[in-house]
Amino acid sequence: MNREKTIVRTSIIGILANVFLAGFKAVIGAITGSIAVTLDAVNNLSDALSSVITILGTKLAGKKPDKKHPYGYGRIEYLTAAIISVIVLYAGVTSLVESVKKILHPETPSYTTVALVIIGVAVVVKILLGTYVKGVGEKVKSDSLIASGEDARLDSVISASTLVAAAIYLIWHVSLEAWLGVIISAVIIKSGCEMLIGTLSQILGERAETEVSIGIKKTLCAHPEVFGAYDLVLHSYGPDTTIGSVHIEVADTMTAAELDVLERNLMEEVMEQHGVILTGISVYSRNTTDDTVMQMREQIRRTVMAHDHVLQMHGFYMDTQEKTIRFDAVLDFAAPDPKALYAQIVDEVQALCPDYTPVIALDSDLSD
C-alpha cells in the first residue's frame, strides 16, 4: 500500500479515537471535578492535533523533487516530528501549572460508577490504538506515527493511574488528584523532551544504522572484483530517501571500462536491495602483481593497527615508480590527539620504508 495513504489513514483513526476520548473525559472531569481526568482529556486533544500535523507534514513531504529541492521534501517529516514534540511539551507544562494550582487550592473530587467505567474503557482503547499506530509507524518508517503510538500507550498508563487514585479516594477518602496531575505532567514533559531531542538528532545527521551499513557493504563485497568497501557515507532526505557514497577497493589491473560496468551494477544492486541511492563510488587500487609489496602491506598494517585508537586501515597502495605509499587510517572519535597519532604513524611507516614517501589520509569513523 502507498506509504503516504497508510500514514494518513492511520492518523485519521488516531484523530477520531482521541477526539472521542477527549470529549468523554472532559465531561467526566467536569462532573467529578477531577483535575487528573480533565488534564487527560487535554492530552487527548493534543494527541489529535499531533495526528493532524502528521497528515499535513506527510502531504508536504510527498511533494515531487524540483529544481530548488532536487532530493525532494522528505525532511519535512522531521520538522513535523519536532512540532509535535513542542506541542507535547506545551501540554505538559500547561498541565503542570494547573496541577500546582489545584495543590494550592484543593477541590474535592466526585466519582461515579459510569465515570470510572468510561475511564477503564479509555485505558483499553489507548492500549489498542497505541500498539496499532506504533506498529504501522515502524512498518512505514514514520517517526511521527511511532511517537504518536508510544504517546498513546503512555496515555493508557496515565489513565490507569487515574483509576488507582479514584480507588484510593473511594476507599480511604484521600485525594491524590492534584499530585497525580503533577506526575502526569512530568511524564508528558519527559516524553516531549525525548521526542524533541531525538528529532533534533536526526536533523543534525546521525550515524548510519549498523544493519544498513553492514548490509550495503556486504552487497558490494559480494562481487569478486571488490576486495573491500569503505568510507560509506549516508545522508537521509526523509524516511524513504537515502543518498550515499562509498569507496571500493579493486585490483590495480582493472580498466576504466571494466570499472564503469562494475560501478553501474553495484549502484543498481544497492538500490534494489537496500533502497539507497549511491551517487558516487570512488576507487582504491590494490597491488596484485608484486608479492614483495603485499608482504610490506601486511607489515605496515600490523604496525598501524597496533595503536589503540586506529580502527581500520584501508586503501593501501605502494607506487614503486613514484616511491610513495598511500593508505587511509580510520580513527576513533575518542582519540585524544589525532594530529599526534597521525605524526607517529607517518614516522613509523617512514622507518619501515625509508625510500618511500608516506601519503596517509585520516578518516573518521562514519559507519560500521
C-alpha positions as CSV (number, residue, x, y, z in Angstrom):
1,M,0.0,0.0,0.0
2,N,1.1,3.6,-0.7
3,R,3.2,4.9,2.3
4,E,1.5,8.3,2.3
5,K,-2.0,6.9,2.3
6,T,-1.1,4.5,5.1
7,I,0.2,7.3,7.3
8,V,-2.9,9.5,6.6
9,R,-5.3,6.7,7.2
10,T,-3.7,5.7,10.5
11,S,-3.5,9.4,11.6
12,I,-7.3,9.8,10.9
13,I,-8.0,6.8,13.0
14,G,-5.9,8.4,15.8
15,I,-7.8,11.7,15.4
16,L,-11.2,10.1,15.7
17,A,-10.2,8.0,18.7
18,N,-8.6,10.9,20.6
19,V,-11.4,13.3,19.9
20,F,-13.9,10.7,21.1
21,L,-11.9,10.1,24.3
22,A,-11.3,13.8,24.9
23,G,-15.0,14.5,24.8
24,F,-15.9,11.8,27.3
25,K,-13.1,12.7,29.6
26,A,-13.9,16.4,29.6
27,V,-17.5,15.7,30.6
28,I,-16.3,13.2,33.3
29,G,-13.8,15.7,34.6
30,A,-16.4,18.5,34.8
31,I,-18.9,16.2,36.6
32,T,-16.4,14.8,39.1
33,G,-14.2,17.8,39.5
34,S,-11.2,15.6,38.8
35,I,-8.2,17.6,37.6
36,A,-6.4,14.4,36.5
37,V,-9.3,13.3,34.2
38,T,-9.5,16.9,32.8
39,L,-5.8,17.0,32.1
40,D,-6.0,13.6,30.5
41,A,-8.7,15.0,28.2
42,V,-6.5,17.9,27.2
43,N,-3.7,15.4,26.5
44,N,-6.0,13.5,24.1
45,L,-6.7,16.7,22.3
46,S,-3.0,17.4,21.9
47,D,-2.7,13.8,20.5
48,A,-5.4,14.6,18.0
49,L,-3.6,17.8,17.0
50,S,-0.4,15.8,16.6
51,S,-2.1,13.5,14.2
52,V,-3.4,16.4,12.1
53,I,0.1,17.8,11.9
54,T,1.4,14.4,10.9
55,I,-1.0,14.4,8.0
56,L,0.0,17.8,6.8
57,G,3.7,17.0,7.2
58,T,3.3,13.8,5.2
59,K,1.4,15.6,2.4
60,L,4.1,18.2,2.1
61,A,6.9,15.7,2.4
62,G,5.3,13.8,-0.5
63,K,5.8,16.7,-3.0
64,K,7.9,15.7,-6.0
65,P,11.5,16.9,-6.3
66,D,12.1,20.1,-8.2
67,K,15.0,22.3,-9.3
68,K,15.3,24.0,-5.9
69,H,15.0,20.8,-3.9
70,P,16.3,18.0,-6.2
71,Y,16.2,15.4,-3.4
72,G,12.6,16.1,-2.6
73,Y,10.8,17.3,0.6
74,G,11.1,14.2,2.8
75,R,12.9,16.1,5.6
76,I,9.7,17.9,6.3
77,E,8.7,14.8,8.3
78,Y,11.5,15.6,10.7
79,L,10.2,19.1,11.2
80,T,6.7,17.7,11.7
81,A,8.0,15.4,14.5
82,A,9.7,18.5,16.1
83,I,6.5,20.4,16.1
84,I,4.6,17.5,17.7
85,S,7.3,17.4,20.3
86,V,6.8,21.1,21.1
87,I,3.0,20.5,21.3
88,V,3.6,17.7,23.8
89,L,5.9,19.8,25.9
90,Y,3.4,22.7,25.9
91,A,0.6,20.4,27.0
92,G,2.9,19.0,29.8
93,V,3.9,22.5,31.1
94,T,0.2,23.7,31.0
95,S,-0.9,20.6,32.9
96,L,1.8,21.1,35.5
97,V,0.7,24.7,36.1
98,E,-2.9,23.7,36.6
99,S,-1.9,20.8,38.9
100,V,0.1,23.1,41.1
101,K,-2.9,25.5,41.3
102,K,-5.0,22.6,42.5
103,I,-2.5,21.7,45.2
104,L,-2.5,25.2,46.5
105,H,-6.3,25.5,46.2
106,P,-7.6,21.9,46.5
107,E,-11.1,20.7,45.4
108,T,-12.8,17.6,46.5
109,P,-13.4,15.2,43.5
110,S,-16.7,13.3,43.0
111,Y,-16.6,9.9,41.2
112,T,-19.4,8.0,39.7
113,T,-19.5,4.4,38.6
114,V,-20.2,5.5,35.0
115,A,-17.1,7.8,35.0
116,L,-14.8,5.0,36.3
117,V,-16.1,2.6,33.7
118,I,-15.5,5.0,30.9
119,I,-12.0,5.7,32.1
120,G,-11.4,2.0,32.2
121,V,-12.6,1.7,28.6
122,A,-10.3,4.6,27.7
123,V,-7.4,2.6,29.0
124,V,-8.2,-0.3,26.7
125,V,-8.8,1.9,23.7
126,K,-5.4,3.7,24.2
127,I,-3.5,0.4,24.5
128,L,-5.0,-0.9,21.3
129,L,-4.6,2.5,19.5
130,G,-1.0,2.9,20.6
131,T,0.0,-0.6,19.6
132,Y,-1.6,-0.2,16.2
133,V,-0.2,3.3,15.4
134,K,3.3,2.4,16.6
135,G,3.3,-0.8,14.6
136,V,2.2,1.0,11.4
137,G,4.8,3.7,12.1
138,E,7.6,1.1,12.4
139,K,6.4,-0.6,9.2
140,V,6.4,2.5,7.1
141,K,9.3,4.2,8.9
142,S,7.3,7.2,10.1
143,D,8.9,8.8,13.2
144,S,5.7,10.9,13.8
145,L,3.5,7.8,13.9
146,I,5.9,5.9,16.1
147,A,6.0,8.9,18.6
148,S,2.2,9.1,18.5
149,G,1.8,5.4,19.1
150,E,4.2,5.5,22.1
151,D,2.5,8.5,23.5
152,A,-0.9,6.7,23.2
153,R,0.5,3.7,25.1
154,L,1.8,6.1,27.7
155,D,-1.6,7.7,28.0
156,S,-3.1,4.3,28.9
157,V,-0.8,4.1,31.9
158,I,-1.7,7.6,32.9
159,S,-5.4,6.8,32.6
160,A,-4.9,3.6,34.6
161,S,-3.2,5.7,37.4
162,T,-6.3,7.9,37.5
163,L,-8.3,4.8,38.3
164,V,-5.9,4.0,41.1
165,A,-6.3,7.5,42.5
166,A,-10.0,7.2,42.4
167,A,-9.9,3.8,44.2
168,I,-7.7,5.3,46.9
169,Y,-10.1,8.2,47.4
170,L,-13.2,6.0,47.5
171,I,-11.6,3.6,50.0
172,W,-9.5,5.9,52.2
173,H,-11.0,9.3,51.3
174,V,-7.6,10.6,50.5
175,S,-7.5,12.8,47.4
176,L,-4.3,12.4,45.3
177,E,-5.8,14.1,42.2
178,A,-3.6,17.2,42.1
179,W,-0.4,15.3,43.0
180,L,-1.3,12.7,40.3
181,G,-1.7,15.7,37.9
182,V,1.9,16.7,38.7
183,I,3.1,13.2,37.9
184,I,1.2,13.1,34.7
185,S,2.6,16.5,33.7
186,A,6.2,15.3,34.5
187,V,5.7,12.2,32.3
188,I,4.3,14.3,29.4
189,I,7.2,16.8,29.7
190,K,9.7,13.9,29.8
191,S,8.1,12.3,26.7
192,G,8.1,15.6,24.8
193,C,11.8,16.3,25.7
194,E,12.8,12.8,24.5
195,M,10.9,13.2,21.3
196,L,12.4,16.6,20.6
197,I,16.0,15.5,21.3
198,G,15.5,12.5,19.0
199,T,14.2,14.6,16.2
200,L,16.9,17.3,16.5
201,S,19.5,14.5,16.4
202,Q,18.0,13.3,13.1
203,I,18.0,16.8,11.7
204,L,21.7,17.3,12.7
205,G,22.5,14.0,11.0
206,E,23.0,10.6,12.7
207,R,25.3,7.7,12.1
208,A,24.0,5.2,9.6
209,E,22.3,2.3,11.2
210,T,24.6,-0.6,11.7
211,E,22.4,-3.1,9.9
212,V,22.0,-0.9,6.9
213,S,25.7,0.0,6.5
214,I,26.9,-3.6,7.0
215,G,24.2,-4.8,4.6
216,I,25.3,-2.4,1.9
217,K,29.0,-3.3,2.3
218,K,28.1,-7.0,2.2
219,T,26.3,-6.4,-1.1
220,L,29.2,-4.6,-2.6
221,C,31.8,-7.1,-1.5
222,A,29.7,-10.0,-2.9
223,H,31.3,-9.2,-6.2
224,P,34.6,-10.9,-6.7
225,E,36.2,-7.8,-8.2
226,V,35.6,-5.9,-4.9
227,F,38.2,-6.5,-2.2
228,G,36.6,-4.2,0.3
229,A,34.1,-1.4,0.8
230,Y,35.0,1.6,3.0
231,D,34.1,5.2,3.9
232,L,30.3,4.7,3.4
233,V,28.5,8.0,3.9
234,L,24.7,8.1,4.0
235,H,22.5,11.2,4.0
236,S,18.8,10.9,4.8
237,Y,16.5,13.2,2.9
238,G,13.4,11.7,4.6
239,P,12.4,8.3,5.9
240,D,12.3,6.8,2.4
241,T,15.1,8.7,0.6
242,T,18.7,7.9,1.4
243,I,21.6,9.0,-0.7
244,G,25.2,7.9,-0.2
245,S,28.7,7.4,-1.4
246,V,31.4,4.8,-0.9
247,H,34.9,3.7,-1.7
248,I,35.6,0.2,-3.1
249,E,39.0,-1.5,-3.4
250,V,39.8,-3.2,-6.7
251,A,42.8,-4.7,-8.5
252,D,45.2,-2.2,-10.0
253,T,44.9,-4.1,-13.3
254,M,41.2,-3.1,-13.9
255,T,40.5,-0.9,-16.9
256,A,38.2,2.2,-16.8
257,A,35.7,0.3,-19.0
258,E,35.6,-2.6,-16.5
259,L,35.2,-0.2,-13.6
260,D,32.3,1.6,-15.3
261,V,30.4,-1.6,-15.7
262,L,31.1,-2.7,-12.2
263,E,30.0,0.6,-10.6
264,R,26.8,0.6,-12.5
265,N,26.0,-2.9,-11.4
266,L,26.8,-2.1,-7.8
267,M,24.6,1.1,-7.8
268,E,21.7,-0.9,-9.2
269,E,22.0,-3.7,-6.7
270,V,22.3,-1.4,-3.7
271,M,19.2,0.4,-4.8
272,E,17.2,-2.8,-5.3
273,Q,18.3,-4.5,-2.1
274,H,18.6,-1.5,0.3
275,G,16.7,1.4,-1.3
276,V,19.8,3.6,-1.1
277,I,20.9,5.8,-4.0
278,L,24.7,5.6,-4.4
279,T,25.5,8.9,-6.1
280,G,29.2,8.1,-6.2
281,I,31.6,5.2,-6.0
282,S,35.2,6.1,-5.6
283,V,38.0,3.6,-6.2
284,Y,41.1,2.4,-4.2
285,S,43.6,0.4,-6.2
286,R,45.3,-2.6,-4.7
287,N,48.7,-4.0,-5.7
288,T,48.0,-7.5,-7.0
289,T,51.1,-8.4,-9.0
290,D,54.1,-7.9,-6.6
291,D,54.4,-10.3,-3.7
292,T,57.0,-8.1,-2.0
293,V,54.6,-5.2,-1.9
294,M,51.9,-7.4,-0.5
295,Q,54.2,-8.5,2.3
296,M,55.1,-4.9,3.1
297,R,51.4,-4.0,3.2
298,E,50.8,-6.6,5.8
299,Q,53.8,-5.4,7.9
300,I,52.6,-1.8,7.7
301,R,49.1,-2.9,8.6
302,R,50.2,-4.6,11.8
303,T,52.2,-1.5,12.8
304,V,49.4,0.9,12.2
305,M,46.7,-1.3,13.8
306,A,48.8,-1.7,16.9
307,H,47.6,1.8,18.0
308,D,44.6,1.7,20.3
309,H,42.6,4.4,18.6
310,V,43.1,3.2,15.0
311,L,40.0,1.2,14.0
312,Q,40.9,0.4,10.4
313,M,43.5,0.7,7.6
314,H,42.4,0.5,4.0
315,G,43.2,1.7,0.5
316,F,46.8,0.7,0.7
317,Y,48.8,1.1,-2.5
318,M,52.6,1.2,-3.0
319,D,53.8,3.0,-6.1
320,T,57.2,1.6,-6.8
321,Q,57.9,4.1,-9.6
322,E,56.8,7.3,-7.7
323,K,58.2,5.9,-4.5
324,T,55.0,6.6,-2.5
325,I,52.9,4.6,0.0
326,R,49.3,5.7,0.3
327,F,46.5,4.5,2.5
328,D,43.7,5.7,4.8
329,A,43.5,5.2,8.6
330,V,40.2,5.3,10.4
331,L,40.5,6.9,13.9
332,D,38.2,6.5,16.8
333,F,36.3,9.7,17.8
334,A,37.7,9.1,21.3
335,A,41.3,9.6,20.1
336,P,42.8,12.2,22.4
337,D,45.2,13.8,20.0
338,P,44.6,12.8,16.3
339,K,47.4,15.0,15.0
340,A,50.0,13.5,17.3
341,L,48.8,10.0,16.4
342,Y,49.0,10.8,12.7
343,A,52.5,12.1,13.1
344,Q,53.5,8.9,14.9
345,I,52.0,6.7,12.2
346,V,53.9,8.7,9.5
347,D,57.2,8.3,11.3
348,E,56.6,4.5,11.8
349,V,55.8,3.9,8.2
350,Q,58.8,6.1,7.1
351,A,61.0,4.0,9.3
352,L,59.8,0.8,7.7
353,C,60.2,2.1,4.2
354,P,62.8,4.9,4.3
355,D,63.0,5.1,0.5
356,Y,59.2,5.9,0.2
357,T,57.1,8.9,1.0
358,P,54.0,8.1,3.1
359,V,50.8,9.7,1.9
360,I,48.3,8.9,4.7
361,A,44.7,10.2,5.0
362,L,42.9,10.2,8.3
363,D,39.3,9.1,8.1
364,S,36.5,9.5,10.7
365,D,34.5,6.5,11.9
366,L,31.4,7.3,9.8
367,S,29.8,3.9,9.5
368,D,30.1,0.3,10.7
